[in-house]
Amino acid sequence: MIVSGSLGRHLIPKIYALPQMDSIYVFCQNRSVHQQWATTISKVKGIYTQIEPISKSLQIDRERCDQAMISISFCGIDPSFMYMQLLKEAILEIDDDDDTKCTKELVDYCRIHDDIPEDEIIKIERKYHRYSPIWWYTAPYFINSMLNRGLRLLDVNIILKMGFFIRHLHRNIEELHCERQLATTTTTNPFQVFRGQGLSMQDFEKMKQTKGGLMSFNNFLLTNRNRKISLEQYARPAAVNPDSVGILFVMTIDPILCTTSSTTFADIKNISYNK
């Protein structure tokens, strides 16, 4: 929610506790006038005198919300783990994509069933083949959030309509992974990546119960080499919500061990939307 300073002073204290309210941005001409009341409300992300900084903050918070939508299975106590493994295998084994037909079916579905801006739908409809699947997945359009929602809720309709994109994205990552393995200049030393996000209290309790066990992220996982960005932009802001816990996942990747693993990874910084 973007609100003026004068209106926000009276309105925000009455509505900020609503669960639908995630982030509030105060837009005013004099920051110091509204500093005192705004800083007492945790959902106020900042006080701004220009539009551009608000736009940047909105982009970061949108990405944070998308990351928090990632579904996680806790092996040993969560029956969805096996279901997701079987679903993944079934989707990836299909090899009869008619890209034009599949894209049209997704577009038609979005126009009927989802509240998606028409300009984003048209962009997918007309320009899907101009960009890589990784570009689309990292772009600020509906693809990322819709796929995350479908996999989190196990919405079969969404998953089936986006099945062709799941396969395209998986192959795109596999190709980059193979290129990395063939590159003689690529380091084989283990390295760390980070992911900050929010977890619901329920999932956090499940995670504590599986300490020392296994976790499965039921999606294409975006991580960062920069610990500070993952912590400050994603993990800490998620902790502001009283119903969630901010988590910083630290993952060690061993390229040598990954040569015998069916799980692929890729450095996408040069081909993503934000390159």
RODO-2510 file (C-alpha; in nm, 4 decimals, decimal comma):
residues 275
     n   res          X          Y          Z
     1     m     0,0000     0,0000     0,0000
     2     i     0,1307     0,3448    -0,0962
     3     v    -0,0196     0,6268     0,1077
     4     s     0,0452     0,9967     0,1564
     5     g     0,1927     1,1126     0,4837
     6     s    -0,1091     1,3155     0,5966
     7     l    -0,3587     1,0383     0,5161
     8     g    -0,1316     0,7658     0,6482
     9     r    -0,1007     0,9301     0,9896
    10     h    -0,4740     0,8718     1,0501
    11     l    -0,5452     0,5642     0,8343
    12     i    -0,2510     0,3286     0,8871
    13     p    -0,2913     0,2809     1,2680
    14     k    -0,6468     0,1554     1,1974
    15     i    -0,5686    -0,0938     0,9193
    16     y    -0,2039    -0,2022     0,9469
    17     a    -0,2918    -0,5143     1,1499
    18     l    -0,5073    -0,6582     0,8700
    19     p    -0,3536    -0,9870     0,7475
    20     q    -0,3938    -0,8719     0,3861
    21     m    -0,1626    -0,5784     0,4558
    22     d     0,1977    -0,6802     0,3935
    23     s     0,3906    -0,3609     0,3237
    24     i     0,3206     0,0117     0,3562
    25     y     0,5113     0,2905     0,1802
    26     v     0,4647     0,6498     0,2928
    27     f     0,4999     0,9094     0,0157
    28     c     0,5349     1,2687     0,1328
    29     q     0,7194     1,5951     0,0775
    30     n     0,8833     1,6166     0,4187
    31     r     1,0222     1,2952     0,5658
    32     s     1,0988     1,4376     0,9108
    33     v     0,7347     1,5382     0,9707
    34     h     0,6166     1,1755     0,9506
    35     q     0,9223     0,9969     1,0865
    36     q     0,7990     0,9661     1,4450
    37     w     0,4624     0,7947     1,3866
    38     a     0,5692     0,5880     1,0834
    39     t     0,8654     0,4212     1,2526
    40     t     0,6403     0,2785     1,5254
    41     i     0,4571     0,0569     1,2726
    42     s     0,6586    -0,2432     1,1600
    43     k     0,4814    -0,2823     0,8255
    44     v     0,5911     0,0641     0,7129
    45     k     0,8859    -0,0117     0,4851
    46     g     0,9993     0,3449     0,4515
    47     i     0,9178     0,7128     0,4103
    48     y     0,9872     0,8424     0,0609
    49     t     0,9930     1,1798    -0,1088
    50     q     1,0471     1,0393    -0,4599
    51     i     0,8739     0,7698    -0,6651
    52     e     1,1832     0,5852    -0,7908
    53     p     1,2961     0,4550    -0,4461
    54     i     0,9398     0,3314    -0,3847
    55     s     0,9514     0,1424    -0,7136
    56     k     1,2774    -0,0271    -0,6133
    57     s     1,1400    -0,1199    -0,2702
    58     l     0,8249    -0,2631    -0,4289
    59     q     1,0366    -0,4809    -0,6561
    60     i     1,2354    -0,6194    -0,3616
    61     d     0,9228    -0,6842    -0,1533
    62     r     0,7481    -0,8524    -0,4476
    63     e     1,0442    -1,0885    -0,4845
    64     r     1,0382    -1,1522    -0,1087
    65     c     0,6701    -1,2468    -0,1219
    66     d     0,7345    -1,4780    -0,4170
    67     q     1,0178    -1,6487    -0,2309
    68     a     0,7976    -1,6994     0,0744
    69     m     0,5473    -1,8830    -0,1472
    70     i     0,7953    -2,1630    -0,2192
    71     s     0,6606    -2,4938    -0,0900
    72     i     0,8902    -2,7051     0,1286
    73     s     0,8508    -3,0740     0,2137
    74     f     1,0101    -3,2206     0,5259
    75     c     1,1088    -3,5779     0,4504
    76     g     0,9935    -3,8315     0,7068
    77     i     0,6915    -3,6386     0,8367
    78     d     0,5404    -3,4820     0,5259
    79     p     0,3511    -3,7108     0,2840
    80     s     0,3610    -3,4370     0,0194
    81     f     0,7307    -3,5166    -0,0308
    82     m     0,6641    -3,8442    -0,2132
    83     y     0,3692    -3,6944    -0,3982
    84     m     0,5861    -3,4107    -0,5299
    85     q     0,8592    -3,6522    -0,6411
    86     l     0,6088    -3,8588    -0,8407
    87     l     0,4482    -3,5466    -0,9855
    88     k     0,7870    -3,4091    -1,0886
    89     e     0,8820    -3,7311    -1,2672
    90     a     0,5488    -3,7449    -1,4491
    91     i     0,5684    -3,3852    -1,5710
    92     l     0,9295    -3,4074    -1,6900
    93     e     0,8757    -3,7344    -1,8761
    94     i     0,6179    -3,5820    -2,1121
    95     d     0,7918    -3,5032    -2,4403
    96     d     0,5255    -3,4002    -2,6882
    97     d     0,5050    -3,0261    -2,6351
    98     d     0,3343    -2,8229    -2,9047
    99     d     0,4680    -2,4872    -2,7869
   100     t     0,2140    -2,2781    -2,9758
   101     k    -0,0777    -2,4849    -2,8490
   102     c     0,0541    -2,4985    -2,4903
   103     t     0,1176    -2,1242    -2,4777
   104     k    -0,2329    -2,0533    -2,6078
   105     e    -0,3874    -2,2850    -2,3480
   106     l    -0,1965    -2,1079    -2,0689
   107     v    -0,2964    -1,7658    -2,2007
   108     d    -0,6629    -1,8670    -2,2284
   109     y    -0,6551    -2,0097    -1,8755
   110     c    -0,5023    -1,6895    -1,7344
   111     r    -0,7647    -1,4708    -1,8985
   112     i    -1,0473    -1,6757    -1,7477
   113     h    -0,9202    -1,7904    -1,4082
   114     d    -0,6562    -1,5465    -1,2887
   115     d    -0,6457    -1,1765    -1,2094
   116     i    -0,3435    -1,1076    -1,4304
   117     p    -0,2800    -0,7772    -1,6140
   118     e    -0,3706    -0,8125    -1,9809
   119     d    -0,0431    -0,6542    -2,0948
   120     e     0,1538    -0,9333    -1,9236
   121     i    -0,0621    -1,1993    -2,0874
   122     i    -0,0130    -1,0386    -2,4292
   123     k     0,3633    -1,0283    -2,3750
   124     i     0,3695    -1,4027    -2,3071
   125     e     0,1383    -1,4679    -2,6009
   126     r     0,3467    -1,2728    -2,8522
   127     k     0,7013    -1,2927    -2,7224
   128     y     0,7398    -1,6230    -2,5343
   129     h     0,9955    -1,7616    -2,7810
   130     r     1,2062    -1,4439    -2,7846
   131     y     1,3463    -1,5096    -2,4388
   132     s     1,4797    -1,8075    -2,2476
   133     p     1,2700    -1,9882    -1,9840
   134     i     1,5143    -1,8633    -1,7192
   135     w     1,4539    -1,5057    -1,8354
   136     w     1,0777    -1,5519    -1,7999
   137     y     1,1100    -1,7158    -1,4567
   138     t     1,3185    -1,4272    -1,3199
   139     a     1,1170    -1,1506    -1,4890
   140     p     0,8655    -0,9437    -1,2867
   141     y     0,5664    -1,1027    -1,4578
   142     f     0,3084    -1,3575    -1,3460
   143     i     0,5033    -1,6712    -1,4464
   144     n     0,7076    -1,6972    -1,1255
   145     s     0,4308    -1,6258    -0,8752
   146     m     0,1737    -1,8379    -1,0595
   147     l     0,4064    -2,1391    -1,0742
   148     n     0,5011    -2,0998    -0,7083
   149     r     0,1349    -2,0811    -0,6102
   150     g     0,0437    -2,3867    -0,8161
   151     l     0,3174    -2,5997    -0,6623
   152     r     0,2555    -2,4699    -0,3096
   153     l    -0,1165    -2,5444    -0,3236
   154     l    -0,0703    -2,8539    -0,5434
   155     d    -0,3192    -2,6953    -0,7827
   156     v    -0,3355    -2,9544    -1,0604
   157     n    -0,4970    -2,7142    -1,3086
   158     i    -0,2150    -2,4615    -1,2785
   159     i     0,0544    -2,7300    -1,2813
   160     l    -0,0854    -2,8921    -1,5965
   161     k    -0,1283    -2,5611    -1,7792
   162     m     0,2300    -2,4667    -1,6908
   163     g     0,3710    -2,8148    -1,7507
   164     f     0,5323    -2,7141    -2,0796
   165     f     0,7071    -2,4211    -1,9104
   166     i     0,8288    -2,6447    -1,6269
   167     r     0,9872    -2,8758    -1,8853
   168     h     1,1400    -2,5860    -2,0801
   169     l     1,2871    -2,4330    -1,7649
   170     h     1,4229    -2,7675    -1,6446
   171     r     1,5949    -2,8287    -1,9807
   172     n     1,7352    -2,4762    -1,9838
   173     i     1,8965    -2,5369    -1,6435
   174     e     2,0231    -2,8794    -1,7522
   175     e     2,1910    -2,7281    -2,0586
   176     l     2,3698    -2,4657    -1,8503
   177     h     2,4679    -2,7311    -1,5968
   178     c     2,6241    -2,9471    -1,8701
   179     e     2,8078    -2,6470    -2,0150
   180     r     2,9505    -2,5750    -1,6713
   181     q     3,0752    -2,9323    -1,6313
   182     l     3,2449    -2,9235    -1,9720
   183     a     3,4163    -2,5898    -1,9077
   184     t     3,7774    -2,6600    -1,8124
   185     t     3,8135    -2,3213    -1,6408
   186     t     3,5289    -2,3825    -1,3971
   187     t     3,6359    -2,4349    -1,0364
   188     t     3,5554    -2,7681    -0,8753
   189     n     3,5902    -2,6325    -0,5218
   190     p     3,2796    -2,6358    -0,2998
   191     f     3,1062    -2,3002    -0,2634
   192     q     2,8157    -2,1550    -0,0680
   193     v     2,4898    -1,9987    -0,1811
   194     f     2,2243    -1,8320     0,0322
   195     r     1,8488    -1,7965     0,0317
   196     g     1,6495    -1,5732     0,2634
   197     q     1,2747    -1,6161     0,2980
   198     g     0,9875    -1,6347     0,5425
   199     l     0,8456    -1,9577     0,6841
   200     s     0,5050    -1,9947     0,8436
   201     m     0,5077    -2,0904     1,2103
   202     q     0,3683    -2,4304     1,1128
   203     d     0,6489    -2,5009     0,8657
   204     f     0,9065    -2,3706     1,1120
   205     e     0,7876    -2,6223     1,3727
   206     k     0,8103    -2,8997     1,1119
   207     m     1,1627    -2,7922     1,0277
   208     k     1,2662    -2,8091     1,3934
   209     q     1,1263    -3,1624     1,4170
   210     t     1,3377    -3,2746     1,1218
   211     k     1,6646    -3,1350     1,2551
   212     g     1,9422    -3,3379     1,0964
   213     g     1,7007    -3,4758     0,8363
   214     l     1,6193    -3,3812     0,4788
   215     m     1,4205    -3,0979     0,3236
   216     s     1,2848    -3,0687    -0,0274
   217     f     1,2039    -2,7383    -0,1977
   218     n     0,9128    -2,8068    -0,4284
   219     n     1,0112    -2,5567    -0,6935
   220     f     1,2964    -2,4098    -0,8959
   221     l     1,5054    -2,2518    -0,6228
   222     l     1,6668    -1,9098    -0,6670
   223     t     1,9697    -1,8428    -0,4465
   224     n     2,2377    -1,5764    -0,4130
   225     r     2,6140    -1,5803    -0,3627
   226     n     2,5796    -1,2644    -0,1528
   227     r     2,4885    -1,3478     0,2075
   228     k     2,4113    -0,9872     0,2990
   229     i     2,1511    -0,9459     0,0233
   230     s     1,9741    -1,2701     0,1177
   231     l     1,9723    -1,1739     0,4853
   232     e     1,8856    -0,8041     0,4679
   233     q     1,6429    -0,8033     0,1741
   234     y     1,4586    -1,1302     0,2352
   235     a     1,5154    -1,3002     0,5735
   236     r     1,4989    -0,9981     0,8065
   237     p     1,1929    -0,8328     0,6425
   238     a     1,0041    -1,1640     0,6641
   239     a     1,0512    -1,1626     1,0409
   240     v     0,8427    -0,8443     1,0681
   241     n     0,5281    -1,0498     1,0085
   242     p     0,4218    -1,1988     1,3463
   243     d     0,2900    -1,5092     1,1674
   244     s     0,6196    -1,5975     1,0014
   245     v     0,9841    -1,6602     1,0845
   246     g     1,2698    -1,5148     0,8824
   247     i     1,5053    -1,7904     0,7650
   248     l     1,8472    -1,7739     0,6012
   249     f     1,9317    -2,1011     0,4282
   250     v     2,3048    -2,1615     0,3775
   251     m     2,3774    -2,4285     0,1169
   252     t     2,7151    -2,5775     0,0306
   253     i     2,7453    -2,6924    -0,3310
   254     d     3,0134    -2,9477    -0,4151
   255     p     3,0500    -2,9576    -0,7970
   256     i     3,2270    -3,2947    -0,7857
   257     l     2,9459    -3,4629    -0,5911
   258     c     2,6902    -3,3015    -0,8200
   259     t     2,8301    -3,4868    -1,1223
   260     t     2,6608    -3,8032    -0,9929
   261     s     2,3412    -3,6311    -0,8787
   262     s     2,0162    -3,6002    -1,0721
   263     t     1,9687    -3,2493    -0,9317
   264     t     2,1092    -2,9796    -1,1582
   265     f     2,2055    -2,6196    -1,0843
   266     a     2,3283    -2,3267    -1,2909
   267     d     2,4710    -1,9785    -1,2589
   268     i     2,2077    -1,7636    -1,4305
   269     k     2,3410    -1,4148    -1,3648
   270     n     2,4252    -1,3570    -1,7323
   271     i     2,0935    -1,4737    -1,8777
   272     s     1,8352    -1,3794    -1,6147
   273     y     1,6019    -1,0816    -1,6434
   274     n     1,8207    -0,8863    -1,3986
   275     k     2,1495    -0,9479    -1,5801
***
